[in-house]
Amino acid sequence: MKKIFILTGEPSGDKLASKVISKLKENRSDIEFLSVGGSHLNALGIKSIYDLKQITYIGFTSVIFNIFKIRKKISETVDKIIKFKPDILFSVDSPDFTLRVAEKVKKINPNIKTIHYVAPQVWVWRESRVKKFKKFLDHILLLFNFEKKYFDKENIKNTFVGHPLLEKSFKSKADLSNLIPKDKKIISIYAGSRSSETSILLPILVDFIKLMNGKFNDFLFVFHATEENKNYINNNIKTSNLDNVQVISEENIKSQILSNSVFAVSKSGTVSLEICNAKIPSLIIYKMNFLNFLIVKFLVKIKYANIINIINNKEVIPELIQNECNSKEIFKSVVYFLKNPDLMDKQINDFTDTLNEIRSKTSSTDEASSVLSTYLIS
């Protein structure tokens, strides 16, 4: 039996990894898996060595305050991987955690092939990191074609695989009639997968919904949650006395809810591509504590938070960041879009053109699983 250890650091990475591993399992049954993963890998029958929540940190200050805990978790993870003796360490996103583990593993056992999925955003900050990656990464899988030049420059093996969230999904349709009243229009809401994101954004979003309810009576607001944070969101909604809000965590239902939405309000991140792929107009929000914001402003060399806006170097999808990320600004922006359908159509046309430019010409999951298979043979 061949062995692969899958290393993720947060729910979005768990979701991306599961898509690749699911494809790999279709073609091969001779692989034993172990992971640091969440509900998506677990659904494939892949055990995690500990709960993903234990390492899901965000922001510079939270990392600093938990530095000893993180170091201990890195050492524990390295020990488990070395003991498992995988042919491949497949790390996914969360570079501040996963790549630290990969570097230590490679030093202890150079025979373990290290393949990283989702390149660290060196085009945002710390481009000098690329030289360091060369010492311990055998291959890197890229979501975007424009990233190749950074890794080609250092002769690091890389493959542009595209983003799996841009692939067409052929899931069976679920009956949503018991979830969506016929007289309601859906606004999808994404408050983040990390508890530290959700705790900041959820109160703002609840106040936004209250403002919407003061003006409209025909909207249903659906929070797209992860298995990890759905109870937290549910508990907060229950105390807010809102009767036109639901919290959904089941993937198939979430995708159908999104496709039936008239608009989406989403925290900045990977999920924005999923929203664009469903051709739903949206608004991007994000907020962090003041110290983290100052650090980011000092280090980051790009103007926008959203990948669609970064690629276009203009605001295709509106962003309400930091001080602008408040219930009144979100309310004003959403109402403005809802009252101007032409603006929503323009946004859809603009981001569709961009998606067509960055979409893999084949299948991103096929490409990624093919690279893993190649290293299992070699």
Phi and psi in degrees as a GROMACS rama.xvg file:
@    title "Ramachandran Plot"
@    xaxis  label "Phi"
@    yaxis  label "Psi"
@TYPE xy
-81.9705  158.745  LYS-2
-129.959  137.073  LYS-3
-130.289  128.168  ILE-4
-100.624  124.899  PHE-5
-102.226  122.493  ILE-6
-117.088  109.964  LEU-7
-118.332  169.538  THR-8
-130.124  -4.27487  GLY-9
-164.317  165.938  GLU-10
-56.7369  -36.7869  PRO-11
-65.7512  -37.29  SER-12
-68.185  -37.9846  GLY-13
-59.352  -41.3987  ASP-14
-66.8984  -45.0868  LYS-15
-62.842  -45.6839  LEU-16
-60.2024  -40.8492  ALA-17
-63.2906  -33.7505  SER-18
-66.3558  -40.9574  LYS-19
-69.9783  -45.67  VAL-20
-66.9379  -35.8485  ILE-21
-59.6649  -42.6967  SER-22
-66.2497  -41.2867  LYS-23
-62.8969  -39.7506  LEU-24
-68.2288  -23.796  LYS-25
-64.9344  -33.8388  GLU-26
-100.714  -17.3813  ASN-27
-138.802  137.071  ARG-28
-117.936  9.8279  SER-29
-103.683  27.6188  ASP-30
-120.218  132.038  ILE-31
-100.303  133.516  GLU-32
-117.338  149.068  PHE-33
-144.687  155.945  LEU-34
-152.52  166.544  SER-35
-109.76  101.226  VAL-36
-146.594  -175.44  GLY-37
-124.959  -147.839  GLY-38
-65.4816  -31.9173  SER-39
-70.2661  -45.1427  HIS-40
-68.9759  -35.8856  LEU-41
-60.5128  -36.2244  ASN-42
-64.8486  -20.7377  ALA-43
-90.3449  4.65482  LEU-44
82.6754  20.1336  GLY-45
-102.054  119.363  ILE-46
-73.0341  142.984  LYS-47
-104.933  141.567  SER-48
-73.5303  -18.3491  ILE-49
-162.447  169.624  TYR-50
-69.0957  131.716  ASP-51
-57.7553  -28.9969  LEU-52
-58.3705  -26.3803  LYS-53
-66.7315  -17.2917  GLN-54
-125.629  8.095  ILE-55
-86.7987  89.2646  THR-56
-112.152  154.475  TYR-57
-139.869  145.691  ILE-58
87.2989  147.678  GLY-59
-63.117  -42.8017  PHE-60
-69.3789  -39.09  THR-61
-65.6576  -33.677  SER-62
-67.543  -43.5487  VAL-63
-60.5852  -45.1841  ILE-64
-67.9886  -21.612  PHE-65
-112.63  19.6987  ASN-66
-58.7588  -40.5438  ILE-67
-71.2082  -36.2979  PHE-68
-64.9982  -41.3458  LYS-69
-65.8509  -44.9996  ILE-70
-59.158  -40.8252  ARG-71
-63.5474  -40.7733  LYS-72
-68.8995  -36.9505  LYS-73
-61.6908  -46.8237  ILE-74
-62.672  -42.7822  SER-75
-61.4061  -43.0083  GLU-76
-65.3981  -44.4362  THR-77
-58.488  -45.5672  VAL-78
-59.5483  -43.5379  ASP-79
-65.2583  -39.8074  LYS-80
-66.4361  -45.8517  ILE-81
-60.7576  -40.8114  ILE-82
-65.9046  -35.9417  LYS-83
-70.8044  -27.6939  PHE-84
54.0912  60.6518  LYS-85
-75.7849  156.115  PRO-86
-73.6654  -34.927  ASP-87
-132.907  135.048  ILE-88
-100.729  111.128  LEU-89
-103.235  98.4381  PHE-90
-95.9759  143.332  SER-91
-131.56  115.397  VAL-92
55.6214  -158.967  ASP-93
40.7681  56.5895  SER-94
-60.3722  -31.4928  PRO-95
-65.0511  -21.8971  ASP-96
-102.166  -55.7366  PHE-97
-64.5947  -39.2103  THR-98
-76.2276  -26.8388  LEU-99
-65.8995  -39.961  ARG-100
-65.7103  -47.1551  VAL-101
-58.8579  -40.4873  ALA-102
-62.8225  -43.6121  GLU-103
-68.8807  -39.9012  LYS-104
-61.831  -44.425  VAL-105
-63.0008  -36.4395  LYS-106
-65.9004  -39.1086  LYS-107
-75.9597  -43.1948  ILE-108
-135.991  90.8261  ASN-109
-63.5758  -14.6835  PRO-110
-76.3767  -18.5963  ASN-111
-74.3948  122.965  ILE-112
-77.4591  128.8  LYS-113
-107.751  116.782  THR-114
-121.644  122.767  ILE-115
-110.898  135.317  HIS-116
-112.819  128.691  TYR-117
82.458  96.4666  VAL-118
-63.0475  139.93  ALA-119
-56.0398  143.924  PRO-120
-78.4643  71.7779  GLN-121
-68.5941  -17.9042  VAL-122
-79.3373  -8.13088  TRP-123
-95.7523  -46.0131  VAL-124
-164.446  160.323  TRP-125
53.8438  54.5778  ARG-126
-60.4273  -26.8178  GLU-127
-62.6743  -15.9017  SER-128
-61.4771  -26.0911  ARG-129
-57.5503  -40.4359  VAL-130
-58.6756  -38.0791  LYS-131
-67.9092  -37.2876  LYS-132
-59.7847  -33.1314  PHE-133
-57.8581  -28.3667  LYS-134
-73.2102  -24.2411  LYS-135
-135.549  -2.53007  PHE-136
-104.124  130.103  LEU-137
-84.85  -30.4784  ASP-138
-159.579  145.846  HIS-139
-129.639  134.014  ILE-140
-101.569  124.331  LEU-141
-102.767  137.986  LEU-142
-81.5051  -28.1952  LEU-143
-128.508  137.968  PHE-144
-63.4904  -32.7614  ASN-145
-67.6685  -12.3681  PHE-146
-76.9653  -19.3707  GLU-147
-55.4214  -40.3818  LYS-148
-59.8798  -31.6271  LYS-149
-69.5926  -33.6873  TYR-150
-93.4552  -30.5071  PHE-151
-61.646  -37.3935  ASP-152
-57.7459  -33.7797  LYS-153
-103.308  11.461  GLU-154
55.8534  39.5527  ASN-155
-92.5  126.516  ILE-156
-58.5856  129.434  LYS-157
-148.013  154.734  ASN-158
-137.305  126.033  THR-159
-77.5049  113.105  PHE-160
-106.196  -14.7293  VAL-161
83.8068  177.412  GLY-162
-102.207  123.19  HIS-163
-63.3447  -22.9562  PRO-164
-71.0538  -10.4997  LEU-165
-95.1689  0.89185  LEU-166
-82.465  150.945  GLU-167
-72.8212  137.653  LYS-168
-111.999  136.264  SER-169
-115.725  57.2776  PHE-170
-80.404  151.698  LYS-171
-66.9065  146.509  SER-172
-81.8396  137.207  LYS-173
-100.229  156.008  ALA-174
-79.9948  113.047  ASP-175
-99.7173  3.74832  LEU-176
-62.1626  -30.1092  SER-177
-83.2113  -7.98469  ASN-178
-102.104  -34.9398  LEU-179
-115.464  111.703  ILE-180
-61.1562  141.014  PRO-181
-63.8169  -25.2524  LYS-182
-91.4555  11.779  ASP-183
-115.454  142.192  LYS-184
-100.97  142.397  LYS-185
-95.4881  133.466  ILE-186
-115.043  117.285  ILE-187
-82.8934  139.68  SER-188
-129.018  133.072  ILE-189
-121.957  110.297  TYR-190
-98.4959  8.6429  ALA-191
101.873  156.373  GLY-192
-96.0517  -22.4571  SER-193
-89.0591  142.631  ARG-194
-62.5783  -32.6595  SER-195
-69.8663  -29.2492  SER-196
-72.8989  -50.0112  GLU-197
-60.5675  -40.0296  THR-198
-63.9617  -29.3543  SER-199
-82.7886  -43.7506  ILE-200
-83.071  -30.0632  LEU-201
-60.148  -46.2277  LEU-202
-60.9667  -36.1954  PRO-203
-65.1935  -42.9693  ILE-204
-70.1966  -35.3893  LEU-205
-63.4725  -43.2951  VAL-206
-64.8154  -36.4967  ASP-207
-60.9124  -45.1591  PHE-208
-62.2299  -39.419  ILE-209
-62.8588  -39.0934  LYS-210
-65.0596  -40.7381  LEU-211
-63.2258  -41.5322  MET-212
-67.2859  -23.7971  ASN-213
-72.6343  -19.5446  GLY-214
-111.407  -31.5629  LYS-215
-126.242  158.079  PHE-216
-131.139  15.0254  ASN-217
-118.841  22.2415  ASP-218
-114.974  143.056  PHE-219
-113.039  127.284  LEU-220
-102.77  121.842  PHE-221
-115.506  117.31  VAL-222
-82.4122  125.992  PHE-223
-91.3192  106.331  HIS-224
-107.473  163.087  ALA-225
-94.1855  165.168  THR-226
-59.0704  -30.8588  GLU-227
-72.0235  -30.4481  GLU-228
-119.441  6.82494  ASN-229
-65.3313  -37.2804  LYS-230
-66.8679  -39.2618  ASN-231
-61.206  -46.1204  TYR-232
-65.2995  -45.1664  ILE-233
-57.9197  -45.1024  ASN-234
-62.7308  -37.8333  ASN-235
-71.3231  -36.46  ASN-236
-65.8709  -39.9371  ILE-237
-60.9531  -34.9636  LYS-238
-82.8007  -5.95019  THR-239
-95.0496  -3.79893  SER-240
59.0501  37.8153  ASN-241
-101.804  128.561  LEU-242
-107.697  6.13832  ASP-243
-120.393  39.4991  ASN-244
-130.866  136.068  VAL-245
-129.595  156.648  GLN-246
-122.351  121.446  VAL-247
-120.366  135.638  ILE-248
-123.664  -14.1862  SER-249
-75.7936  125.637  GLU-250
-58.329  -46.318  GLU-251
-62.4411  -41.9515  ASN-252
-67.9793  -40.8127  ILE-253
-57.9636  -44.7667  LYS-254
-64.65  -36.2519  SER-255
-73.7019  -37.1631  GLN-256
-59.9447  -45.255  ILE-257
-60.5192  -46.9243  LEU-258
-66.0594  -18.8272  SER-259
-99.855  8.30723  ASN-260
-84.7665  156.217  SER-261
-96.4243  -19.644  VAL-262
-162.809  161.458  PHE-263
-137.863  140.92  ALA-264
-115.87  119.366  VAL-265
-134.717  140.89  SER-266
-64.8209  152.859  LYS-267
-65.6026  134.685  SER-268
156.137  -169.282  GLY-269
-55.5289  -36.7876  THR-270
-59.9982  -22.6164  VAL-271
-58.6534  -36.319  SER-272
-65.9925  -37.1035  LEU-273
-63.6572  -40.5458  GLU-274
-65.1495  -45.2203  ILE-275
-63.3632  -40.2867  CYS-276
-63.1087  -28.1721  ASN-277
-84.6225  -0.567271  ALA-278
61.3351  43.8001  LYS-279
-111.051  125.768  ILE-280
-64.8088  150.965  PRO-281
-152.157  174.353  SER-282
-133.3  136.532  LEU-283
-101.531  133.047  ILE-284
-128.198  153.125  ILE-285
-165.878  143.442  TYR-286
-151.28  139.587  LYS-287
-136.711  171.817  MET-288
-67.1682  159.028  ASN-289
-60.6028  -40.5734  PHE-290
-64.2127  -44.0302  LEU-291
-59.9553  -41.8258  ASN-292
-61.4673  -43.2976  PHE-293
-61.7388  -41.82  LEU-294
-63.2298  -45.1065  ILE-295
-62.7997  -44.8647  VAL-296
-59.2939  -35.5136  LYS-297
-72.8649  -36.8282  PHE-298
-91.6265  -37.3806  LEU-299
-78.2029  139.479  VAL-300
-111.486  18.4089  LYS-301
-120.516  159.5  ILE-302
-88.7748  -22.6916  LYS-303
-120.581  160.012  TYR-304
-96.3467  -32.0031  ALA-305
-88.9797  138.026  ASN-306
-62.6102  -36.1878  ILE-307
-62.1483  -43.1877  ILE-308
-69.0923  -37.8666  ASN-309
-62.2418  -45.8732  ILE-310
-63.0649  -39.9641  ILE-311
-86.4984  -10.8193  ASN-312
53.4261  36.1989  ASN-313
-161.162  165.672  LYS-314
-86.6288  86.6436  GLU-315
-72.3693  -43.8938  VAL-316
-109.921  121.812  ILE-317
-57.9405  142.435  PRO-318
-120  127.782  GLU-319
-113.55  101.179  LEU-320
-113.441  140.684  ILE-321
57.987  -113.259  GLN-322
-62.5576  -31.5598  ASN-323
-75.1696  -14.9355  GLU-324
-82.898  81.6106  CYS-325
-141.811  162.189  ASN-326
-59.2449  -38.8065  SER-327
-67.8787  -41.9582  LYS-328
-67.911  -40.4979  GLU-329
-62.6996  -45.7598  ILE-330
-57.3875  -49.7595  PHE-331
-60.9241  -43.1877  LYS-332
-66.9308  -44.4823  SER-333
-64.913  -45.1098  VAL-334
-62.2398  -40.0436  VAL-335
-60.2601  -43.6153  TYR-336
-66.265  -45.6297  PHE-337
-61.7437  -29.5471  LEU-338
-86.5011  -6.93299  LYS-339
-129.742  77.3427  ASN-340
-55.2616  -30.1624  PRO-341
-62.0784  -36.2073  ASP-342
-65.9228  -39.1298  LEU-343
-66.0691  -41.6386  MET-344
-63.233  -40.4977  ASP-345
-63.9683  -43.4318  LYS-346
-60.3053  -44.8472  GLN-347
-59.8166  -45.5429  ILE-348
-62.1585  -41.8242  ASN-349
-67.4005  -46.4261  ASP-350
-75.6167  -23.7836  PHE-351
-65.7215  -41.7023  THR-352
-59.617  -41.5151  ASP-353
-67.248  -43.0407  THR-354
-60.2557  -38.4718  LEU-355
-63.5323  -29.0073  ASN-356
-75.9935  -33.8675  GLU-357
-102.084  -4.25817  ILE-358
-72.4244  138.253  ARG-359
-64.5084  141.052  SER-360
-73.568  -19.544  LYS-361
-111.052  -126.028  THR-362
-123.276  125.631  SER-363
-63.6477  -39.2931  SER-364
-68.154  -36.0402  THR-365
-62.7032  -45.8341  ASP-366
-61.7147  -47.3806  GLU-367
-66.1657  -44.533  ALA-368
-67.1092  -30.2437  SER-369
-65.6995  -39.8436  SER-370
-63.5177  -43.1618  VAL-371
-60.6338  -43.4914  LEU-372
-61.3444  -39.8986  SER-373
-60.8427  -41.1305  THR-374
-74.1822  -23.8419  TYR-375
-72.2088  -29.4788  LEU-376
-81.8345  -40.6537  ILE-377
